Amino acid sequence: MDAIPKRSSLVAQTAAILRENILAGVWDDLLPGELELCDRLQVSRVTLRAALDQLRREGWFRSKQGKRRAITRDRALKSSNKPSDRVVLLSPLPLQNIPASAIFWVDALRDHLGAAGYRLEVQASQACYSQHPKHALEALVHKHRPAGWVLYLSTARIQQWFSERGLRGVISGSRHPNVALSSVDIDYAAACQHAVSLLAGKGHRRLALLMPRSDQAGNLESERGFTDAGERLHNEGLETLVAHHDGSVAAICRALDGLVRAARPVTGFLVAKPAHVVTAVSHLLRRGVRVPQDVSLISRDDDPLLEHLVPSVTRYHTDPALFARKISRIVVDLVRNGVRRQHDSRLMPALIRGETLG
């Protein structure tokens, strides 16, 4: 039970949280004692007793003098059959650790769903993103039972699990093969193809995509677009390669050192992830490699932190409000009308030209 009621309508919100936990099966037959509930919910005993009295009048439990309150299973079962007004966003990261660029569209999605009568909740679960997520996913779905799901940074295993069970889920990102879920994502393949053309147009003949090692479909699409564009220009002397790393600063620096110190050095970089762009630019400058005089660099993604980097970064930007609007439309249609047909929506980002391209 992670929710803590806010100050406004404290009794009503406390009652609502108690109802949700009863429906989710957090307690089997008896409610915890008042002291434990006060500690969990961070409310006073007066507020808790008022909320409990409201639930008693609604028939959620039976109470006897000196004994713990027994949950009325018939009442809970009847309420659990009512349509949910919740949409859950599944994430490997808690909300405070989600990148700023994603926070913008998550906030916009919350507003869009709220206007349609639904409320968005974020559920972080590392276990669901493991190599064997089945049991964690089963427990999560059994506990929450929302009207629909938004799958953020989802793995192939997560997508396949939701798809095989016919659950109402929308992928925030690209879809893996043989997955029957709708998705909304940036057109990474097209953006990477465009980046190759830009760098080749500046005279660069050896290009590298600096990419974290990942099985996320969007990253795989990026690699495909990058290498496809390189193959088309191969006869013009262009060479493209993908340099994987584990996301750590040390691994990014090692990859860069190998690329710029090669017999035929890389002079054009496309870097996935804004944080890795900061590492790349600062490390190249530390090594005496000037940007853009010696190498050009493009960021595949945008983030507010890039606005503070010198030299200014050439990057691709997607409007988070548009991204959220696309997802919310599919989610609302899904929860209201059920699973009908798979729909993939791709947004082509806009290029923001900066000094790193030269």
Secondary structure, DSSP 8 states (H G I E B T S, - for coil): ------STTHHHHHHHHHHHHHHTTSSSSB---HHHHHHHHT--HHHHHHHHHHHHHTTSEE--TTS--EE-HHHHHHHHTS---EEEEEESS-GGGS-HHHHHHHHHHHHHHHHTT-EEEEEE-SGGGSSS-HHHHHHHHHHH--SEEEEES--HHHHHHHHHTT--EEEES---TT---EEEEE-HHHHHHHHHHHHHHTT--EEEEEEE----HHHHHHHHHHHHHHHHTGGGT-EEEEEEE-S-HHHHHHHHHHHHSSSS---EEEESSHHHHHHHHHHHHHTT--TTTT-EEEESS--GGGGG-SS--EEEE--HHHHHHHHHHHHHHHHHH------EEEE--EEE--GGG-
